[in-house]
């Protein structure tokens, strides 16, 4: 059998193991990216490892999340990031230059390469034929130092596209259809690979919309071929030399093939409060809208905003609608201005936000109380917008523009106007002045690292205890996201201050959790979290593991986990285990006393674990799927602890 794009790219980068779906492999990482919300901790961890220099082909530090300066914390972190970049030879993308995924696609993404990013939407660059994977900051820090990245060799699902989209139906509607088919759970350790004749009908920005939001399905990544469409895009970016053709063999083998007829798709929306709650726009038609936000790393390209400008031309946003538009990059802003589209958007009454994440992560443009907000972003988790009771709908740029004009959810096909077809520039206006490129420094050790009072060292963890003796400190339901575990938005300014940030763990679910967990920890007992299905959906933000670790959480027992959060839990010495029988979830209540006897020895020996519910007097069988490498990490108390032990020579450096 022939090979898929996924297999070709992964096999060419395998450092440990071999192609065998379901087994653990390690791959060489060519490029890394970080952003300021996760990058500060990633670089603090890079410093803590003692690694002397960056070993990747390219590493870029983006300042794109917390660009709103309220208080000193964000500005201090940005100065820290700039000084780190100088010392270690990292490219810095300054605040205002744009969102990491959009900018990396434009200026650095390269077909055939691997990219590891401390952001869950790193798969955006799969739109140009890269293996681009989101991960926790610690994994990225280790990759920057030359370590391989470990993952489960994925099963590859081919999404075979036939036909062509009809007017007013877009790439966003396709990925919403993929979410309708696959849902947000049950796709761990899969890759979505797009093929079929319909692929040729999508430009690179459209492909990037699809690979970006594929993250909401929980897959490892998504990938498109690198073909003539890719070549045209890179040529327009002045990077033709970066192009290479990458396609699947005609007889490539896939775990599953799902065919989607593009000509049959209709405008869709993800309804509150999950990207997987899909409905047709037609079924929602007539619902009054309070806010329309267009932008984010999903839909903020030149094509997206030019389309909106053409739709809005001659119209002003309805009186009841607050219209916000955020370009994905400074390049997009400059090019839509050059083409006259920016003037159209301003004339429509839109407020032009900086080229940054902004409203998507809830640090600006929060909706009104119980407000209905249509957004072109990728997540609509409860409270993520910054307003706890807001109702956020995820839609295409076309549907968003239609709502801005009419003041209500409107099927854009019923606007009564001709659909605008956008011609992409043959050459983009390129201005890289907002990058700070590294210079050769004779003695990097002499570079002073700026550290404000909000920046602290990564917290350490003790080796995993011989026995777990603790309390079910909280019990949560299905689809608990990393936003539920540790809030984004304004709280993220404490990302470099774990003791402070940990005060807000589960704030939106149970405001008393942090104080309760500290009390249990300080009494010498262990905190245990009980979760439902798909625990840890959403962001790669490793603070959803670091902060619970700081509070004394040793175990998370759930029905199932998402990939990145599982890796983050292991990296910080928290044991992720699942119920052998999901019905046993009902046999544990919050505040029950739980015990796992001989936990450390059982993990070391690969023996089964049993959770004893002492309060109810019953045993519960559980499962853990740790590799030998992960067992070492857990027993050491996390990856940083293991790195230190290796450096001290207290364990065999070649083991595991």
N, C-alpha and C positions, 0 to 999 in steps of 0.2 A: 504493500500500500504506500501511496505517496504521503507527503507531509503537509500539515497545516502551516500557516504563517506562524502561529503560536509555537509549534514544536520547533520549527526552523530557528526562530529567534532564541528560544530558551536553550535549545541544545548547543547553540554556538556560544553560549555564555555559562554553561554548567561548570562549576568548580568542584562540586562534590555530588556523588550519586549519578543517576542516569535517568533517561526518560522512562518513567513508569508511573502513570497517573495513580495518585493516592499515596505515593511514597514521598519522603522528604528529600528535597534537593537543595543545593546552594548555588547561587548564580553570581557571576561577576557583575558589579554595577559600574556603568560607564559615567553616568551623570547623577547628581543629586540636586534637589531643590528643597529649600526651607522657606517658611514664611514667619513673620514676626510673632504670631500667636503661639506657634509651636517651636520656632527656630531658636528662641532664647534658651529654652530648656535643652534643646538638642545640642547647642554649642556649649552650654554649661557641662553637659555630659561628655562632650568631646574633650573638653579640658580635663574633666575628671579621669578619663581613661589614660591620660598622659601620652596620647599619641602625638608625635612631633609635627606631622604635616598632613596635608590633604593628598590622597593618592588617586583620586578619580581623574578622569579626563577633564571634567568640568563640574564645578559646584557653584550654585548661585543662591544667594541669600536675598529674599524678596521682603520688602516692607510694604504690605498691602492690606493687612487686616485691621489693625488698630491705629489708623492714621488720624483719628480724631483725638486731639490733645486735650483731654480733661484731666487735670492733675499732672503730676510730674512723671508718673510711672511709665507711660508709653514712650514719652520722649527719652527717658533714661534708657529704656530697653533698646531703642533705635540707635542711641550712641554706643551702647554695648555691642550691638550687631556690627556697626561700622568698624569699631576697633578690632573686633574678632576677624572681620574680613581682611583688614590690612595685615594682621599678624599671620594668618594662615593661607593667604593667597586665594580668597574666595571673591567672586564677582558679587557686588552689592547693587541691587536694584532699589533706588531710593523711593521714598514715599511720593506718590503721584505718578510714578512710572507705569503702574498698572498691576493687575491681578496676576499672580505667579503663573497660573496655567495658560492664560491668554498670551502673556509676554513670552513664556518659554516656548510655546508653539510658534510664535512669530520669529524669535531671534535665536533659539538654541536647539530646539528639538531636531533630531536627526534620525531618519529611517534606519532601522536595523540595530539601534542602540538600546541599552537598558537605562531606565530612569527610576530612581527611588526618591520619593518625596514625602516630607512630613505633613502631608495633607491628603485626605481621603480622595480628593478629586484629581490627583496626579494622573489617573488614566486618561485624562483629556488628550495627552500627547499620543495616545494610541491611534488618534485620528490621522497621524502621518506615518504609521507603521513602526511604532516603538513598542517595546514592552515597558509600560509605565505603570508603576505600582505605588499605592499609598501605604505608608507604614508609620509606626510610632517614631518619635524623634530619636530615641536611643538606637534603633536599628539604622536610622539614617546616619547618626554620628559614627557608628562603627563602620558603615560602608564608606564614609568619607575617609576613614583611616585605612581603607584597603581591605576590610573584612568582607567576605561574601554575604549575601542576603539569603536567609533560609526561608523556604516556603514549601507547601505541599505541591508536588507536581500536579498541575491542574487537569481536569477533564475539559475538553474543548467542545463548546456548543457552536455549531455554525448557524448563523441567522441569515438565511438565504433570501435576498431581496429581489423581487420581480416587479415589473410594472414601473410606474412613475407617479409621484405625488400630483394630485390635482391642485388647482389654484386655491390659495388660502389654507392649505395643509402643509405643514413644515416638518423639519427634522425633529423638532421638539415633540410633535405629535407621534412620530415614529417611536421615540424612546419611551413616551408615555404608554404606547401600545405594548412595547417590550415589557414594561413594568406591569401592565395588565395581565400579560401572559405568564410571566415568571414570578411576580410578587417581589417582596423585599426580603424574603427569607427562604432558606432551602437551596441557596445557590453558592454556598461557601465552597472554595477551592475549584471554582469553574472559571473559564475564560469565555467571553462572548466574542466570536470572530465573525465579522460581517463579510458576506460574499454574494455572488449572484449578479446578474446584469444590472439590477437596480443600484448597485454601489456606484456606478459611473455617473449617476444623476445627482450625486451629492458633492458639493465643494468641500474643501478641507474644513472651513469653519462649521459647516453643517455636520460633518463627520465628528468634529470635536465636541459638538453639543451632545451627540449620541454617546460617545465614549465617556464624556464627563459624567453624565447622569446615570450611566450604567452602574456606577458605584452604589446607587441606591438599591440595586438588586442584591448587593452583597458579594458580587463576583470579585475575583482577584484583579482582573482588568478586562478591558475590551480592546479590540484591535481591528483596524482596517488595512487593506493592502496599501503599499506605496506604489502608485501608478502614475499615469500621465497627469491626473488631477493633482496629485501631490507635487509632481514636478513643476506644474504651472504655479502653484502656491509658493513654493520655495524660490522659484525664479523671480516672482513678484517681490519677494523679501530680499532679493539680492544674494541668495544662498543656493544657487543652482548646484554648486559643487558639493553640497551636502546631500543631494538626492541620490538614491539608488533604488532600483526596482525590487520590490519584495511581494511575491504573490504565492498563493497556495498551489500545490500540485493539483493537476486535474483529477487525480484519484486520491486526494487527501482523505485521511481517516478522521472521523469525528465521533465523539461520544453520542451526539444527538444532532439532528438537523431540524430546524423550525423554519418554515417558509412564511414570509409576510408579503402580501400583495399590496404594494404601495398605493395603487390606484383605488383601493377600497377603504383607505384610512380617512377618518374625519377629524375635525378639531376636537381635542381631548383636554381634560383638566384633571390634575390630582387634587382631590378635595381634602378638607381637614380631617385628621392631622397626620397624614402619612403620604409619601410619594407613591405608595401602592394603592391608594384609594382612588381608582380611576373612574371617571364619568365622562360622557360626551358633553361638549359645551352646549349643544342644543338642549340637552335635558336640564341645564342650569339657567337657561336663557331668561332674562328679565329680572334676575336678582340684583338689587341696587349695590353699587360698588363705592367704597369710600376712598380707596387708594389704589393706584397702579404703579408698580415699580418695575422698570425695565433695565436689565443689566445682569450682573453677577458673572461668574466664570462660565456659566452655561450658555448664556445668550447675550453677549455684549460685543460681538465682532462688528467689523465694518458692514457686512451684509445685513446683520440683525438691525443695526441702528439706521442704516440707509433705508431699509424696508419700512421701519416705523416712521421715519421722516417723510417718506413718500405718502404713506397712509394719512398722516396727520396734517399734511400740507393743506392750508386753507381752513383748518379746523382749530378750535381752541378746546382744551379739556373741559368737560362738563363741570358746572359749578360745584357739584358735590364730590368731585374727584381731585385728590392730590396726586399729581403726576410727577414721578421722579425717574430720571434717566441717568444711569452710571455707565460710561464707556468702560470696556474691559482693559484698555491700555491707553497710554498717552499717544501711541501710534494711531489707534482708532480715532481718538479725539482729533488729532491733527488732520487725518485724512478725510473725516466727514466734514470738518470745517472747510478744507480745501475744495470739496465737492459741493459745498453749499447746504449740506444736510443739517449741520449744526444750527444754522440760522432758522431752518424750518422747525426744528425741535424747540428752540427758544420761543419762537413765535406762537407755538401751540400751548404755551403756558407751562412747559415742563421746567422743573428745577433740575439743573445739571449738577450731579454729584461728582466728586473726584473719581478718578480712575482707581477704584479700590473696592474691597469686598462690602464695606458699608452696610447697607440694609440687609444683606443676605445673612449676616451673622448677628443682627440685632443690636449693633452699636450705633445706629442712627436710623432715622425715618421710621420709627415705630408707629404702628397704626393707632387709631383712636380706640377707646374702650368698645369692645365687641365689634370692632371695625372689620369690614370685609376688604381684604387686600388681595389683588391679583398680582402675581409676581412671576417673572421669568426665571427665577432661581431654581435650585434643585431640592430644597428641603422645606417642608412646612410643618415641622414638629411643633407641638403645642408649646407656646411661650418663646420660641426661637426668635420671633420678630421683635421681641422686647416688650410686647403687650400680651399678658398671659391669656386673656380671653379673646384675642383676635382670631378671625377665621381666615386662614391664608390658603389661596388656591394657586396652583402652579400651572401656568399656561404658556403658550407660544407668544412670540412678539406680536404676531398678527391678532391674536385674540386679546392681548393686553391693549393694543392700540384701539381696537374696536370698542372695548369697554371705556377707555379714556374719552372717546368721542361721544358715546351714547349715555355714559353714566351708569351703565348696568351691564351685566354679563351678556354678551352678544356673540352669536355665531358670526365670525367675520365674513363668511360667505354671503351673509344677508346685508352687508353694508351698502350694496348697490353701486360699487365702484369697481373699476378694472384692477386686477391684481398687479401690483408693481413688480416687474422683473428687474433685478439689480445686476448691472454689469460690474464685475470686480475690476479694480485697477490692474493694468498690465504691470505697473511698477508702483509699489507703495512708497510714499514719502517716508524715508527712514531717518530717524534721529535718535542716536544711542547716547546722547549726552547725559541722560539720567542714570546711566550705569557708572559705577566706579570700578574700573578694571584693576586687578592687582598689579603691583609693581614689585620688582625684585628687591628684596631687603637682605642685606648682608647678615644681620643677626636678629631674627624675629623675636628672640627672647627679650630684646630691649624695648619692644613695643608695649606701651602701657595699655592695659585693658580697662575701659571705663566701667565702673560698677556703681550704680546708684544705690540708695538705701533700700530699695525694693527688691534688689537682686541678691539671692542667696545661693549657696551651694546646693546641688541636688541632695535630697535626704537619703540617708543610708538605711539599710534594712539588715536585720539579724538573720542568721541561718534559719531555715524552716524548722519549727519546733518538733521535738520528738513526738509529742501528742498534741492534738488540737482540743482545747478545752475552752469553749466559748458560748456565744449567744447569737441567736438569729436576730441581729440588730435591726434589720429591716427586711420586709417581704414585699416584693414588687411584682407586677404582672408582666404581660407580654410586651414586646417591642419597646423595652426601656432603652432609650438612646443615650449616647454619651452626653447630649445636652441635658437630659434628666439627671445624669450622674453628677456632672459638673457644668454649671451654666456658662454660656458664652456671653456675648454682649458686653455690657459694662464691667461685669465681674472679671473678664479676661485680662484686665490690666494687672491683676495679681498673679499672672502666670509664672513669674520668676520668684514668687514668694509663696512657697508651698504651705507653710503654716497658716498664712492668711487665707489663701485660696481654699484650703481644706475646710474652712468654716462654712463654705457654701455647698458642700457635697450633699446631693439630693435635696437641695433647697426648695425646688419647685414641687417635690413629691412629699417630703416630710422634713419640715424646717428644723425639727428637733434631732435629726439624725446625728449631726456632727457632735453636739454636746453629749449625746447618749454614747456615741462611739468612743469619745475621749474618756468618758467615765469608766467604760468597760476596759479600755486599753490601760488606763492608769491603775486599775485594780488588778492588773496582771493576767487578764483574760483576753481571749481572742474574739474579734468581731467577724461574723459570718453573714454574707449577703445571700438572700434567697431570691432567685429570679425566674421569670417565665421563659417563653420562647424568644429567640433572636435577641438575647441580652447583649447590649453594647453596640446597637446599630449606630450608623452615622459617622461622626467625625473620627479622624485618627488621633485626636487630642489625647495624648498619653496621660494627661492630668486626671483623666477618669480612672486611671490605675494608680498614679503616684499619690494623689491626695487620699484615696482610701487606704493605701499602704501606710501613709503617715499616721492615719487614724487607727492603725492596728488591725486592719482587715487582713486575714490570712487565707480565707477561702471564699469563693463565690460558687454557689451551687444553683444551677439553672437548668431549664429544660434544654436550651441550646444557646450557642454563642455565635457572634459574628467574628470573622477572621482577625481583623486588625486589633480589636479589643482583646481577643484571646491572647494574641502575641504580646500585647502591652501588659496584661496581667502577669504572664509568665516572666516578662522582662523585669518586673518589679517584685517578684517573689510571692505573688498571690496565686494560689492554686485554683484553676478553673475545673470544676467537675460537673457532671450532668447526672440527672436521675436515670437509673437503669429502667425504671418504670415511671413514666411521666405522671401517673396518677399519685405517686408518692409526694408530689408537690403539695397536695392537699393535707399531708400528714405533718406538715411543719407550719407553725404559726410564729408570728413575730414575738420575740422575747423567750421562745423556747430555748432551753439549755441543750447544746449539742456537743458531741464528743467524737473524735476519731482517734482511736487508740493505735499506737505504733505507726502513725502517719508517715513520718520521715523514713523509717525502715521499709515500710511497704512500698513507698515510691521508689526508693533506691533499688529494691529487689524486683520491682515491676509486679507486685502482688496487688490483689483487689483491695479496695477501701470500703469500709462500712461506716456510715454515719449513725451514731447512736443518739436518738432523741430521748434524753434523760427525763425531760418533762413529761412525755407521753409514754415512756417505757417501751420503745419500739426501735428496731433496727431498720435502716434504709440503705439499700444497695445503690452504689453510685459508680460512675465510670469516669476514667480520665484517659485521654489519648496522647500522653506525652511521649515524645521521642527521647532517646537516650540523652541527646544534647539538652533538651528542655528539662529533663529530670535533674541534670546537673545544675541548671540555672535555678530551678525552684529550690533545691536543697541548699544552694549557696546563699539564697535570699535575694536573687535577682542577678541580672547580667553585669551590673557594675561591681557587685560583690565578687562575682566569678572572675571578672577581669582583674580585680585587685589580687585575688588568690593566685591567678596564673602568673601575674607579675612578680609575686613574692616567691613563686616556685613551690607553693604548698600543695599543688596538684599537678598532674601530668599535663603539660601544655598541649600535647597532641591528642588528648583524649576527647572524644565526643565532638 
